[in-house]
Amino acid sequence: MVDDLPDNVFVLRKLLARGFPGCEVMAAASAPEAIALALEQDPDGIFADVQMPGVDGIELCRRLKADGRTEHIPVILVTAHAAASNLKARGLDAGADDFIAKPADNLELLSRARVMLRTRRAEDALRNVTLHLADLVGERTAELRESEEKFRTLT
């Protein structure tokens, strides 16, 4: 959770604890702190407030999605301000996976968090399969080159 208001972090932490027993909510009060935490902890997902001093949530999302080390982390932007369509569009264009306007229904927020986690797990599984296949292709290519070299030596 990235929010400069401790009360917002407290409320989300309590809600997620009820919806996801055993869940650990890490909190950051600023975008730079959130980026450092994301690099260190590789969280399952990030809820980021749009309105923060300095770097706002949209720019935070843009930076996370532009970095190969954090681009895979789902980001849900959250705002208490009137969520005009242009604000949502800017957030989604920055790479946000979802956008929630507060006050949000608790059940809807938990459902969106579940979707975010399912998406993260599916993308992680796909990434692992892709890496495994790339390794296999590399191994087979090396074996083929070795075989071709032996064949050339025999002829």
Secondary structure by P-SEA (a helix, b strand, c coil): cccccaaaaaaaaaaaaaacccbbbbbbccaaaaaaaaaaccccccccccccccccaaaaaaaaaaccccccbbbbbbbcccccaaaaaaaaaacccccccccccaaaaaaaaaaaaaaaaaaaaaaaaaaaaaaaaaaaaaaaaaaaaaaaaac
